[in-house]
Amino acid sequence: MAVTVSLAVLFGIITAVLYRSRAVGFWPAVALVLFGFTLSSTGVGPAINQLLTNLVTALSNAAS
């Protein structure tokens, strides 16, 4: 749960920075957020969550 919240905050910050730097416009940013919500409700959502959890675990194990 903590990893999911942390990644959500991280991706939110990245989206905000891209929007503020004008690398991504407002409506494309909204479309990306809605795509993320839609993707998470499909069958691939748990697989993406597991992949991200495994990636974070591997990175934390490599750092220690």
N, C-alpha and C positions, 0 to 999 in steps of 0.2 A: 504494500500500500504506500509506504513512504517513497519508494522508488517511482511509482506511478505519479504521485503528486509532484515530486521533484522534477521529473521529466516534463510534466505538463507545464510547470512554471518555467523551465528552461526553454521549451518550445514557444511558450507565450512571449518570453523576453526576446527570443530570436525573431519572431514575427513582428513584434513591436519595433525592434531595431531596423529590420528590413523596411518596414512601413515608414519609419521616421527618416531613413536615409534615402527614401524614394526609390529603392530597388524594387519594391513591390507596391502597387497601388492599393487603395482601400478595398475596392471590390474584389480584386484577386486574393487579397488577404482573407476577406470574408469567405470567399469560395474555398480556400484552403482549410479554414477552420471547419466549415460545414462538411467538407469532404472527410476530414478526420473523424468528426462525429458519426458520419454515415458509415465509414469504414469500420469503426469500432463496433458497430451494431451488427455487422455481418459475421459470417463464420470465420473469417480470417482475423478478426479482432483478438481472440485469445492467443492465436499463433504469434501475432505481432507483439503482444504483451509479453509472452514467454521469451521471444527473441530479445527484446529490450532488457528483460530481467537477466537473461544469460549474459548479455553483453556487459551490463553493469557489474555483474558478479565477476566476470573475467577481468574487467578493468581494475576492480578493487583488489582482486587476488594478485594481479600483476604489479600493482603499486605497493603491495606490502611485502 
